[in-house]
Amino acid sequence: MKTYENISDLQPLVGEVIGTSDWLALEQDRVNLFADATGDHQWIHVDPERARNGPFGVPIAHGFLTLSLLPAFSHTAYKIQNSSTGVNYGLDKVRFPAPVPVGSLLRAHFKLLSFEALEKGGAQMKVEMTVERQGGSKPVCIAESIVRRFP
């Protein structure tokens, strides 16, 4: 995990990777809980037996589940010491280039795309999150997250 003292320490890092998360196992229980929370019970996600004969040969995680792990990934990728909170402002350019077979190990890389200072020492930042699957040949999710951080 990379640690930064202040929000402003990130400003000169535009264009650079500011952190890489720990690996996270994406298991069937989490997929099932996500299906229950969202009402998306499509068989390719929640029926392992049927999924064996489906297009991927195994059940796969919901794309939006992978996206929803952004906070979990960021908490192990980087920390800003003198920041009391961060809030989601929105997302740009979300893509799911490859499926996530249940049981996969995932991690995310965070690249700072822009930094806009806000009043009272805060900042609005656009951060590209690229999620990789261990052993995968291409990313499973790429999203531009817009976050506001406050001291």
C-alpha positions in Angstrom: 0.0 0.0 0.0 1.2 3.5 -0.9 0.7 6.2 1.7 0.5 9.9 1.0 0.6 12.5 3.7 -1.8 15.0 2.2 -4.3 15.2 -0.6 -2.2 17.8 -2.4 0.7 15.3 -2.5 -1.2 13.5 -5.3 -1.3 16.6 -7.6 2.1 16.1 -9.2 1.4 12.4 -9.8 -1.2 12.9 -12.6 -0.5 10.3 -15.2 1.1 7.9 -12.7 -0.1 4.8 -10.9 -0.8 5.8 -7.3 -1.4 2.3 -5.9 -2.0 -1.3 -6.5 -4.4 -3.3 -4.3 -3.9 -6.6 -2.6 -5.3 -9.7 -4.4 -9.0 -10.5 -3.6 -10.7 -13.9 -4.1 -14.0 -13.7 -5.8 -16.0 -16.7 -4.6 -19.5 -18.0 -5.3 -20.9 -16.8 -1.9 -20.1 -13.2 -2.8 -21.6 -13.6 -6.3 -24.8 -15.0 -4.7 -25.0 -12.2 -2.2 -24.6 -9.6 -4.9 -27.3 -11.4 -6.9 -29.6 -11.2 -3.9 -28.8 -7.5 -3.3 -29.4 -6.5 -6.9 -32.1 -9.0 -8.1 -29.8 -10.2 -10.9 -30.0 -14.0 -10.6 -29.0 -14.8 -14.2 -27.9 -18.4 -14.3 -24.4 -17.6 -15.6 -23.7 -16.1 -12.2 -25.6 -18.2 -9.7 -26.1 -21.7 -11.2 -22.7 -23.5 -11.2 -24.2 -26.7 -12.7 -25.9 -25.0 -15.6 -22.9 -22.6 -16.1 -20.7 -25.6 -16.8 -22.5 -26.0 -20.1 -22.7 -22.3 -20.8 -20.6 -20.0 -22.9 -17.8 -19.7 -20.2 -17.8 -23.2 -18.8 -18.0 -21.9 -15.2 -20.1 -19.4 -13.4 -18.9 -15.8 -13.8 -19.2 -12.8 -11.6 -21.4 -9.9 -12.5 -19.6 -7.1 -14.1 -21.2 -4.7 -11.7 -20.0 -6.8 -8.8 -16.4 -6.3 -10.0 -17.0 -2.6 -10.3 -18.6 -2.4 -6.9 -15.3 -3.8 -5.4 -13.6 -0.4 -6.2 -13.7 0.7 -2.5 -12.3 -2.7 -1.3 -9.5 -2.5 -3.8 -8.7 1.2 -3.1 -8.5 0.6 0.7 -5.5 -1.8 0.2 -3.9 0.2 -2.7 -3.3 3.7 -1.3 -4.1 5.8 1.7 -4.1 9.6 2.3 -3.2 10.2 5.9 -4.7 13.7 6.3 -8.0 13.0 4.5 -11.0 12.5 6.6 -13.3 11.3 3.9 -13.8 10.6 0.2 -17.1 10.6 -1.7 -18.0 9.1 -5.1 -18.8 11.8 -7.6 -19.4 9.5 -10.6 -17.9 7.2 -13.2 -16.7 7.5 -16.8 -15.9 4.9 -19.4 -16.7 1.7 -17.6 -15.8 -1.4 -19.5 -15.7 -5.2 -18.8 -13.2 -6.5 -21.4 -13.0 -10.1 -20.0 -15.2 -12.3 -17.8 -14.4 -13.1 -14.1 -14.7 -16.9 -13.5 -15.9 -17.5 -9.9 -12.9 -18.4 -7.8 -10.6 -15.9 -9.5 -8.1 -13.7 -7.8 -8.4 -10.0 -8.7 -6.4 -6.9 -8.0 -6.6 -3.3 -9.2 -4.2 -0.7 -10.3 -5.1 3.0 -9.7 -3.8 5.6 -12.1 -4.4 9.3 -11.4 -5.8 10.9 -14.5 -6.6 14.4 -13.2 -6.5 16.4 -10.1 -8.6 19.5 -9.4 -8.1 21.4 -6.2 -11.2 22.3 -4.2 -11.7 24.8 -1.5 -10.5 24.1 2.0 -7.8 21.7 0.9 -10.0 19.2 -0.9 -9.7 17.8 -4.4 -11.6 16.2 -7.1 -9.7 13.4 -8.8 -10.3 11.2 -11.7 -8.7 7.8 -11.1 -8.5 5.0 -13.7 -9.0 1.6 -12.0 -7.8 -1.3 -14.0 -8.8 -4.7 -12.5 -6.7 -7.7 -13.5 -7.4 -11.4 -13.0 -4.5 -13.5 -11.9 -3.5 -15.6 -15.0 -5.8 -13.5 -17.3 -4.5 -12.1 -20.6 -6.5 -8.8 -20.4 -8.2 -6.7 -17.8 -11.6 -7.7 -16.4 -12.7 -4.1 -15.6 -11.5 -0.7 -16.5 -13.3 2.3 -15.1 -12.6 6.0 -14.5 -13.8 6.9 -11.0 -14.3 10.5 -10.0 -13.8 11.0 -6.3 -13.8 14.0 -4.1 -11.4 13.9 -1.1 -11.6 16.2 1.9 -9.2 16.9 4.7 
